[in-house]
């Protein structure tokens, strides 16, 4: 369905609101001391076949007050939604309802906005709405509402979209009873309500069963971290479990594509005169004929220095046993244990016929001595000198303490010895490791480094990693683009693609039209080229998460470059610019600049000419030294930058500092207002509109795109169509004629 299904419980009567039922809307009279209604559970069950969904939504509301509350339930249907067989039950009893057309529904939503002084519902002003009366909810009692409907989902080519609202608590500042639906992938936080009660934890689950008649690829949610279980090429189950609602709508994409390496492209380009963004997804099949997987050559390199003694050594031995027992029948392997010296199981690779002897070797390993990383890695690479599919799995808990200790020299030595394209996966155990060394060694080979914190189990982490990489599907990947004037691709070096895995590439484009992509790599021993053709749109205002994902990955790559190779002013400026534009919390941007850059926030009562107070992106946002190479801070930095570079889910934006609306950058002031950094609210041609006035709603009907700015709150200043628009509670109630003269339409 195009748009978003949203569910709104509007409490009426019994001390909370009085209501006069009329076809044109609802008259709401807020009580002075309303009790909030709590949403206790939110469960979604969906069965989807191709592009037809049968959805059941179950919500349990709790009335914490002492009085009885009656209510009307509003279910907005977005424009274009094709919904049939709609039914609703309350505690098992079916309820009658009516479908309100858009004009009738708009009057209801506008009245709610007038009363609640919160514009969050404006995005639904044009929706047809299902309305039904619910039974009274006694004090300190629950009511369970179940909705069932069939819907034809939105489909563009092979791409199908499933959406569902996942709104948070129901309290508002003035009425205490209207839930606040949040826009998909909103970078525009709701106005703060210091007098509102804390959000009530809400058990939230989504379970979707997908089945297609052709093929199913690229099952992907940009909004939430979901679990996808594949049971075949045509079926999958998607599960989301949350202890509380996070205010972000649930969005799921999937492709009806029978090809084993199907590709999907999502684009976002809100303005035709600026470059757009795109996201390419290529999924590997979840099921493979293991007989067709090429044999692998793997050398396991284990640190057995004195610091590994005790539980760490026991867990490391179990991790090695796990990997050895899961070698393929034609795989070759090697074992290298190192401390001050290097102890190899054999001088060269051996077959699985030697597995039992290797397991005995592992059981005899003891922790003692120093840490000679350089000699251990060179020994492993020598074993793989003639290998076409070589991997090194390297585990250490310390800094190089014997032999070559200079990290730069170690990296140079390894690069010189690795002339066969061996992948080096490094695992650091604990915090006393050189992250710059391990990250640099791994990234130079097209692999990655990861870190196991003291409270984690080594065998679980290594085992999960090995299960992923032991079934490579396509390796040595490179992407070539023809058309679109594509630039700023991230990642720059593509990772290998493993069974059930997904390749995600984000980038930008200048020219709309056909984009022809060639993905080159190796399928087993053979070179292979996969070709895809997509159309890049001239204008696409939906899917703004694509831009944010690109920015997140780009910032992660830039930070990693600075961390590994030293800070660079040009890179730092780009990081800060992207972090400000997209609200990304980074170690470089944990605070904002001051008044000279028009982004400072003054405490209440501070004159504009006085000193500015820097405003953090987040009070808990860490500042970090990019130069740190070891210790807990360095490990956290490595994990954070890698997570950003591999981001697939849109993270919540940094709260209440900067946002981008209609191509304008707005900052949030100390009193909660939002102001365009390049617009003067005192300009002679500024137009002041009273919030929630007739003029306010008329302007939004004339220019619906302004809803993106309006839903920020009752106080917004933004440059629009050559004028400065100021929305404020003390603004004017202009006529529609005056509005047309000021802004056209």
C-alpha positions in Angstrom: 0.0 0.0 0.0 1.2 3.4 -0.8 1.5 5.5 2.3 1.2 4.2 5.9 -1.5 2.5 7.8 -1.9 4.2 11.1 -4.1 3.4 14.0 -5.3 6.2 16.3 -7.3 5.7 19.5 -9.2 8.9 20.2 -10.7 8.8 23.7 -14.0 10.6 24.1 -16.3 11.4 27.0 -16.3 10.4 30.7 -14.1 13.3 31.9 -11.5 13.0 29.2 -13.5 14.5 26.3 -17.1 15.4 25.6 -18.2 14.6 22.1 -21.0 15.7 19.8 -21.2 13.2 16.9 -21.5 14.9 13.5 -20.8 13.7 10.0 -18.4 16.6 9.5 -16.2 15.9 12.5 -15.8 15.5 16.2 -16.0 18.4 18.8 -13.3 17.6 21.4 -13.5 19.3 24.9 -10.3 18.5 26.8 -10.4 17.9 30.5 -8.0 19.9 32.7 -6.5 16.7 34.2 -6.8 13.9 31.7 -5.5 10.4 32.4 -3.4 8.9 29.6 -4.4 5.7 28.0 -1.6 3.1 27.9 -0.9 0.9 24.9 0.2 -2.3 26.5 0.7 -4.6 23.5 0.9 -4.2 19.7 1.0 -7.4 17.7 0.9 -7.7 13.9 0.4 -11.0 12.1 0.5 -10.9 8.3 0.3 -13.6 5.7 1.5 -12.4 2.3 1.2 -14.3 -0.9 2.9 -12.5 -3.8 1.6 -9.0 -3.2 -1.7 -9.7 -1.3 -1.6 -9.4 2.4 -4.0 -10.6 5.1 -3.2 -8.6 8.2 -4.3 -9.0 11.8 -3.5 -6.2 14.2 -4.1 -6.8 18.0 -3.7 -3.9 20.4 -4.4 -3.9 24.1 -5.1 -0.6 25.8 -5.1 0.0 29.5 -7.0 2.7 31.4 -4.9 3.6 34.5 -7.4 6.1 35.8 -10.3 5.4 38.2 -13.1 6.5 35.8 -14.7 4.8 32.8 -13.6 5.9 29.4 -15.5 5.5 26.2 -13.8 5.9 22.9 -13.9 6.1 19.1 -11.4 4.2 17.1 -10.0 5.8 14.0 -8.2 3.8 11.3 -6.8 6.0 8.5 -6.4 4.4 5.1 -3.7 6.1 3.1 -4.4 7.3 -0.5 -4.2 4.5 -2.9 -4.8 1.8 -0.3 -6.8 -1.1 -1.7 -8.3 -2.5 1.5 -11.1 -5.1 1.5 -12.8 -7.4 4.1 -12.2 -5.0 6.9 -13.4 -6.0 10.3 -12.9 -5.1 14.0 -13.6 -6.8 17.2 -13.3 -5.5 20.8 -12.7 -8.2 23.4 -14.1 -10.7 20.9 -17.2 -8.8 20.0 -17.5 -7.6 16.4 -18.1 -3.8 16.1 -19.9 -1.9 13.4 -18.1 1.0 11.7 -18.2 3.5 8.9 -15.8 4.7 6.3 -15.2 8.4 6.2 -14.1 10.0 3.0 -11.1 12.3 3.0 -12.9 15.5 3.5 -14.8 14.2 6.5 -11.7 12.7 8.0 -9.7 15.9 7.4 -12.2 17.8 9.6 -11.7 15.3 12.4 -7.9 15.5 12.3 -7.8 19.3 12.0 -10.0 19.5 15.1 -7.7 17.2 17.0 -4.7 19.3 16.1 -6.5 22.5 17.2 -7.3 20.9 20.6 -4.0 19.1 21.2 -1.8 21.8 19.7 0.2 19.0 18.2 0.5 18.7 14.4 1.6 15.0 14.3 -1.7 14.0 12.7 -1.5 16.4 9.8 0.1 13.8 7.6 -3.2 11.9 7.6 -5.4 14.8 6.7 -6.1 13.5 3.2 -6.7 9.8 4.3 -10.0 8.0 4.1 -10.7 6.8 7.6 -12.5 3.9 9.2 -14.3 4.9 12.4 -15.9 2.7 15.0 -17.2 3.2 18.5 -15.5 1.0 21.1 -17.0 -0.2 24.4 -16.3 1.8 27.6 -13.0 0.9 29.3 -13.5 0.8 33.1 -10.8 2.2 35.3 -7.8 0.1 35.8 -9.0 -2.3 33.1 -7.9 -3.4 29.6 -9.6 -3.5 26.2 -8.2 -5.6 23.3 -9.0 -4.4 19.8 -8.4 -6.7 16.8 -8.4 -5.5 13.2 -8.4 -7.8 10.2 -8.1 -6.7 6.6 -6.9 -7.8 3.2 -4.8 -5.4 1.2 -3.1 -5.3 -2.2 0.4 -4.1 -1.4 2.2 -1.5 -3.4 4.3 -3.0 -6.2 6.8 -1.3 -8.6 8.1 -3.8 -11.1 9.3 -6.8 -9.0 9.6 -4.7 -5.8 6.8 -5.0 -3.2 6.4 -2.8 -0.1 4.7 -3.7 3.2 4.2 -0.9 5.7 2.8 -0.8 9.2 2.7 1.9 12.0 4.7 1.3 15.2 3.8 4.4 17.2 4.8 5.0 20.8 3.0 6.3 23.9 -0.3 8.0 23.8 0.1 11.1 26.1 0.0 14.6 24.7 0.7 17.8 26.4 -2.8 19.2 26.3 -5.2 16.3 25.9 -3.3 13.4 27.3 -5.2 11.0 25.0 -4.1 11.2 21.4 -1.3 8.8 20.2 1.4 10.4 18.2 2.0 8.5 14.9 5.5 9.2 13.6 6.4 9.6 9.9 8.4 6.8 8.3 12.2 7.4 8.8 11.5 10.7 10.4 14.5 12.9 11.0 12.1 15.4 12.6 11.7 14.7 16.3 8.4 15.5 17.9 8.3 18.6 20.1 9.4 17.9 23.6 6.7 17.7 26.3 8.4 18.1 29.7 5.1 17.8 31.5 4.0 14.6 29.7 4.3 11.3 31.6 7.0 8.8 30.7 6.4 6.5 27.8 4.8 3.3 28.8 6.7 0.2 27.7 4.7 -1.6 24.9 5.3 -5.2 23.9 5.6 -5.0 20.2 5.9 -7.9 17.8 5.6 -8.3 14.0 5.4 -11.7 12.3 5.1 -11.9 8.6 4.9 -15.0 6.5 6.0 -14.5 2.9 5.2 -16.9 0.0 5.6 -16.2 -3.7 4.7 -18.1 -6.9 8.0 -17.2 -8.6 11.0 -16.4 -6.5 11.7 -14.4 -3.4 14.9 -12.2 -2.9 16.1 -9.2 -1.1 13.8 -9.4 2.0 14.9 -6.2 3.6 13.7 -3.8 6.3 15.4 -0.3 6.4 13.5 0.6 9.5 14.1 -2.2 12.0 16.6 -5.1 12.6 14.5 -8.1 11.8 15.2 -11.8 11.7 14.6 -13.3 8.3 14.3 -17.1 8.2 14.4 -18.7 4.7 12.7 -22.1 4.2 13.2 -22.2 0.5 13.6 -20.0 -2.6 10.0 -18.9 -2.5 9.2 -18.5 1.2 10.5 -16.7 4.2 9.3 -15.6 7.7 10.1 -12.1 9.1 10.1 -11.5 12.8 10.5 -8.3 14.8 10.3 -8.3 18.6 10.7 -5.1 20.7 10.3 -4.5 24.4 8.9 -1.1 23.6 7.7 0.8 20.5 10.3 3.1 19.1 8.1 5.5 17.1 9.4 4.3 13.7 7.0 2.8 11.2 7.8 -0.8 10.1 8.8 -1.0 6.5 9.6 -4.2 4.6 10.7 -4.6 1.0 10.9 -7.8 -1.0 11.4 -8.7 -4.6 9.4 -11.2 -6.7 12.5 -12.4 -8.6 13.3 -16.0 -9.6 17.0 -15.4 -10.3 19.4 -16.8 -7.7 21.3 -13.5 -7.3 18.5 -11.1 -7.7 19.1 -7.4 -7.4 16.9 -4.5 -6.2 17.5 -0.8 -6.5 15.9 1.9 -4.3 16.3 5.6 -5.1 15.6 8.9 -3.5 15.8 12.3 -5.2 13.6 14.9 -3.7 14.9 17.8 -5.9 15.6 17.6 -9.6 18.4 20.1 -9.4 20.5 18.1 -6.9 22.1 14.7 -7.0 20.0 11.8 -5.9 20.8 8.7 -3.8 20.4 5.0 -4.5 20.7 1.7 -2.7 21.6 -1.5 -4.5 20.8 -4.8 -2.8 22.0 -8.2 -4.2 21.0 -11.3 -2.3 22.7 -14.7 -2.3 20.5 -17.8 -2.2 19.9 -19.3 1.3 20.1 -22.8 -0.1 23.1 -24.1 -2.0 24.3 -27.4 -3.2 27.3 -27.8 -1.0 28.9 -30.1 -3.6 29.2 -27.0 -5.8 31.0 -24.9 -3.2 34.7 -24.8 -4.2 37.1 -26.2 -1.6 38.7 -23.7 0.7 42.2 -23.3 2.2 42.1 -22.0 5.7 44.8 -21.3 8.2 43.8 -20.8 11.9 46.2 -18.6 13.8 45.8 -18.6 17.5 47.6 -16.4 20.1 48.8 -18.6 23.0 50.7 -15.9 24.9 50.6 -15.8 28.7 47.7 -13.3 28.7 45.4 -15.9 27.1 45.7 -18.2 30.1 42.6 -19.6 31.9 39.1 -19.2 30.5 40.1 -17.4 27.3 42.4 -20.3 26.3 39.7 -22.8 27.0 37.2 -20.9 24.9 39.7 -20.4 22.1 40.4 -24.2 22.0 36.6 -24.8 21.7 36.3 -22.3 18.9 39.1 -24.1 16.9 37.4 -27.4 17.5 34.1 -26.1 16.2 35.7 -24.8 13.0 37.8 -27.9 12.4 34.8 -30.2 12.8 32.9 -28.2 10.1 35.5 -28.3 7.4 34.3 -29.4 4.0 35.4 -32.8 2.7 37.8 -31.2 0.1 39.0 -28.3 2.3 42.6 -28.0 3.3 43.7 -26.3 6.5 46.6 -25.3 8.7 47.1 -24.5 12.4 49.5 -21.9 13.7 49.9 -21.3 17.5 52.1 -18.4 18.5 53.5 -16.7 21.6 57.1 -15.6 21.6 57.7 -18.3 19.0 55.6 -19.9 16.3 54.4 -23.5 16.6 52.7 -24.8 13.5 50.7 -28.1 13.4 52.3 -28.9 10.1 54.6 -26.9 7.8 52.0 -27.0 5.0 48.3 -27.3 4.4 46.8 -30.7 5.2 43.5 -32.4 4.3 40.7 -33.3 6.6 42.2 -36.8 6.9 44.5 -35.1 9.5 41.6 -33.6 11.5 41.8 -35.9 14.5 45.5 -35.2 14.9 44.8 -31.5 14.6 42.1 -31.7 17.3 44.7 -33.4 19.6 47.2 -30.6 18.8 44.6 -28.0 19.8 43.8 -29.8 23.1 47.5 -29.6 24.0 47.9 -25.8 23.5 49.0 -23.8 26.6 49.2 -20.1 27.2 52.7 -18.7 27.9 55.2 -16.2 26.6 55.0 -13.1 24.5 53.1 -12.1 21.3 55.0 -12.4 18.0 52.2 -11.4 15.6 54.5 -10.7 12.6 56.1 -14.1 12.5 52.8 -15.9 13.0 51.1 -14.2 10.1 54.0 -14.6 7.8 54.1 -18.4 8.6 50.3 -18.6 7.8 50.7 -16.8 4.5 53.6 -19.0 3.5 51.3 -22.0 3.8 48.8 -20.3 1.5 51.4 -19.3 -1.1 49.8 -21.4 -3.9 46.2 -21.1 -2.8 43.4 -19.6 -4.9 40.8 -19.5 -2.1 42.9 -18.7 0.9 41.7 -17.4 4.3 43.4 -16.7 7.5 41.4 -16.6 10.7 43.6 -14.8 13.3 42.8 -14.5 17.0 44.8 -12.5 19.5 44.3 -10.7 22.8 47.4 -8.6 22.9 49.8 -6.1 21.4 52.9 -7.2 19.5 55.5 -7.7 22.2 58.2 -9.8 20.6 59.8 -9.8 17.1 58.7 -7.0 14.9 56.7 -4.6 17.1 56.1 -1.6 14.8 52.6 -1.8 13.4 53.5 -0.1 10.1 56.3 -2.6 9.5 54.0 -5.5 10.3 51.4 -4.3 7.8 54.0 -3.8 5.1 55.5 -7.3 5.7 52.0 -8.9 5.5 51.1 -7.0 2.4 54.3 -8.0 0.7 53.8 -11.7 1.6 50.2 -11.8 0.6 50.5 -11.8 -3.2 47.7 -14.4 -3.7 44.7 -12.4 -2.5 44.3 -14.2 0.9 41.5 -12.9 3.1 42.7 -12.1 6.6 39.9 -12.0 9.2 41.2 -10.8 12.6 39.6 -11.1 16.0 40.7 -9.1 19.0 39.9 -10.5 22.4 39.5 -8.0 25.1 40.7 -4.4 25.0 44.5 -4.7 25.1 44.8 -5.0 21.3 46.0 -2.7 18.6 42.8 -1.9 16.6 44.6 0.1 14.0 46.9 -2.8 13.3 44.1 -5.4 13.1 41.7 -3.3 11.1 44.5 -2.3 8.7 45.6 -5.9 8.2 42.1 -7.1 7.5 40.8 -4.2 5.4 43.9 -4.4 3.1 42.8 -7.9 2.1 39.1 -7.2 1.6 38.2 -8.8 4.9 37.3 -7.3 8.3 38.4 -7.3 11.9 36.0 -7.8 14.8 36.4 -7.6 18.6 35.2 -9.9 21.4 34.6 -8.1 24.7 35.6 -9.7 28.0 32.0 -10.7 28.8 31.4 -12.4 25.4 32.2 -16.0 24.6 34.9 -16.6 22.1 33.6 -19.9 20.8 30.1 -18.4 20.1 31.5 -15.4 18.2 34.0 -17.4 16.2 31.5 -20.1 15.5 28.9 -17.7 14.2 31.5 -16.0 12.0 32.7 -19.4 10.6 29.2 -20.6 9.8 28.8 -17.4 7.6 32.0 -17.5 5.6 32.4 -21.3 5.0 29.9 -21.1 2.1 31.2 -18.4 -0.3 28.8 -17.8 -3.3 30.6 -15.0 -5.2 34.1 -13.6 -4.4 36.4 -10.8 -5.6 33.5 -8.6 -6.4 33.7 -5.3 -8.4 30.8 -3.1 -9.6 30.8 -1.2 -12.8 28.2 1.5 -13.6 27.1 2.8 -17.0 24.7 5.7 -16.9 23.5 8.0 -14.2 26.8 9.8 -13.6 27.2 7.7 -10.4 29.6 8.8 -7.7 30.5 8.4 -4.0 29.9 4.6 -3.8 30.2 3.0 -0.4 31.7 0.6 0.3 34.6 1.3 -2.0 35.9 -2.3 -1.9 33.1 -4.8 -2.1 33.0 -7.7 0.4 32.6 -11.3 -0.7 29.0 -12.7 -0.8 28.2 -15.7 1.2 25.3 -18.1 1.4 22.1 -16.3 2.6 24.0 -13.0 2.7 23.3 -9.7 1.1 25.5 -7.1 -0.7 24.4 -3.5 -0.1 25.9 -0.7 -2.0 24.9 3.0 -1.5 25.8 5.8 -3.8 24.7 9.0 -5.5 23.8 9.9 -9.0 23.5 13.1 -11.0 21.6 12.0 -14.1 18.2 10.3 -14.2 17.5 7.6 -16.7 18.8 4.1 -17.3 21.5 2.7 -15.0 23.3 -0.4 -16.3 25.3 -2.2 -13.7 27.8 -5.0 -14.1 28.7 -7.0 -11.0 31.9 -9.0 -11.7 33.4 -11.7 -9.5 34.1 -15.3 -9.2 31.5 -18.0 -8.8 33.7 -20.9 -7.6 36.6 -21.2 -10.0 34.9 -19.4 -12.9 34.8 -15.7 -13.6 31.2 -14.4 -13.8 29.5 -11.1 -14.7 25.9 -10.3 -13.6 24.2 -7.5 -15.4 21.3 -5.4 -14.1 19.4 -2.5 -15.6 17.4 0.0 -13.4 15.8 3.4 -14.0 17.0 6.3 -11.8 14.1 8.7 -11.2 14.2 12.4 -11.9 12.1 13.0 -8.8 11.4 10.5 -6.0 10.4 12.0 -2.7 9.7 8.8 -0.9 12.3 6.5 0.7 14.3 9.2 2.3 16.0 6.5 4.4 18.1 5.8 1.3 19.8 9.2 1.7 20.4 8.7 5.4 21.8 5.2 4.9 24.2 6.5 2.3 25.3 9.3 4.7 25.8 6.9 7.6 27.9 4.6 5.5 29.9 7.5 4.1 30.6 9.0 7.5 31.7 5.6 8.8 34.1 5.2 5.9 35.5 8.7 6.4 36.0 8.2 10.1 37.7 4.9 9.4 40.1 6.6 7.0 40.9 9.2 9.6 41.3 6.6 12.3 43.7 4.4 10.3 45.7 7.0 8.4 45.4 10.2 10.5 43.0 13.1 10.7 42.5 15.2 7.7 40.8 18.6 7.8 39.0 18.0 4.5 37.6 14.7 5.6 36.7 16.1 9.0 34.7 18.9 7.4 32.8 16.5 5.2 32.0 14.3 8.3 30.7 17.3 10.2 28.7 18.6 7.3 27.0 15.2 6.8 26.5 14.7 10.5 24.7 18.0 10.8 22.6 17.5 7.7 21.4 14.0 8.6 21.6 14.2 12.4 24.3 11.5 12.7 26.0 11.2 16.0 29.8 10.8 15.5 32.9 11.3 17.7 33.8 14.3 15.6 30.4 16.0 16.1 29.3 15.5 19.6 28.5 19.2 19.9 27.6 22.1 17.6 29.5 25.2 16.7 28.6 28.5 18.1 26.9 31.7 17.0 29.4 32.6 14.3 28.0 29.7 12.2 24.3 30.6 13.1 23.9 27.2 14.9 24.3 28.1 18.5 21.6 27.7 21.1 21.2 30.4 23.8 19.8 29.5 27.2 16.5 31.2 27.9 17.0 34.8 28.8 20.5 35.0 27.2 20.7 38.1 24.9 21.6 37.3 21.3 24.8 39.1 21.6 25.9 37.1 24.6 28.0 34.0 24.8 26.5 30.9 23.1 26.1 27.6 24.8 27.2 24.7 22.6 24.5 22.1 22.2 25.4 18.4 22.0 23.7 16.1 19.5 23.0 13.9 22.5 23.7 14.5 26.2 25.2 10.9 26.3 27.0 11.2 23.0 30.6 10.2 23.4 33.6 12.2 22.3 36.5 10.0 21.2 40.1 10.4 20.2 40.5 9.0 16.7 44.1 8.5 17.4 43.5 5.9 20.1 44.9 2.5 19.0 44.3 0.3 22.0 42.0 0.1 25.0 38.3 0.1 25.4 37.8 3.4 23.6 39.8 2.2 20.6 37.8 -1.0 20.4 34.5 0.9 20.7 35.6 3.2 17.9 36.5 0.3 15.6 33.1 -1.4 16.2 31.2 1.9 15.7 32.9 2.8 12.4 32.4 -0.7 11.1 28.8 -0.7 12.1 28.2 2.6 10.3 29.9 1.3 7.1 27.8 -1.8 7.1 24.5 -0.1 8.2 21.4 -1.6 6.7 18.9 -0.1 9.1 18.2 3.5 9.5 19.3 4.5 13.0 17.3 7.1 15.0 18.5 10.6 14.3 20.4 12.6 17.0 17.6 14.1 19.1 16.4 17.6 18.7 19.3 19.5 17.2 19.3 19.8 13.4 17.0 18.5 10.7 16.6 19.0 7.0 13.1 19.9 5.7 12.3 20.8 2.1 16.0 21.2 1.4 16.4 23.7 4.3 18.5 23.1 7.4 16.6 23.9 10.6 18.0 24.1 14.1 16.1 23.5 17.3 16.3 26.4 19.8 16.4 26.1 23.6 12.6 26.7 23.9 11.8 24.0 21.4 11.2 26.1 18.3 12.6 25.1 14.9 14.4 27.9 12.9 15.8 27.9 9.4 19.5 28.7 9.9 19.4 31.0 6.8 16.1 32.7 7.3 15.4 35.9 9.3 12.1 35.7 11.1 12.2 39.5 11.5 12.6 40.1 7.7 10.3 42.7 6.3 8.6 40.2 4.0 8.2 37.5 6.7 4.7 36.0 6.8 3.5 35.0 10.3 0.7 32.4 10.5 -1.1 31.4 13.6 -0.6 27.8 14.5 -3.8 25.7 14.2 -5.7 28.7 12.7 -7.9 28.6 9.6 -5.1 30.1 7.7 -2.7 27.4 9.0 -4.8 24.6 7.6 -5.6 26.5 4.4 -1.9 26.9 3.8 -1.3 23.2 4.3 -4.1 22.4 1.8 -2.6 24.8 -0.7 0.9 23.5 -0.2 0.8 19.9 1.3 4.6 19.7 1.1 4.7 22.1 4.1 3.3 19.4 6.3 6.9 18.1 6.6 7.8 21.4 8.3 4.5 21.8 10.1 4.7 18.5 12.0 7.8 19.7 13.7 5.6 21.6 16.1 3.7 24.9 16.7 6.8 27.1 16.3 8.6 26.8 12.9 10.5 29.3 10.8 11.4 28.3 7.2 12.2 30.0 3.9 9.5 28.9 1.4 8.9 30.1 -2.1 11.0 33.3 -1.7 9.4 34.3 1.6 10.1 33.6 5.2 7.3 31.6 6.8 6.9 31.9 10.5 4.4 29.5 12.2 3.7 30.6 15.8 0.9 30.6 18.3 0.8 34.4 18.2 0.8 34.6 14.4 -2.0 36.0 12.1 -5.1 34.3 10.7 -4.7 35.4 7.1 -7.2 35.0 4.4 -6.7 32.4 1.7 -6.4 35.2 -0.8 -3.5 36.6 1.2 -1.9 33.2 1.4 -2.0 32.8 -2.4 -0.5 36.2 -2.9 2.4 35.3 -0.5 3.1 31.8 -1.6 1.1 31.1 -4.7 -1.0 28.0 -5.2 
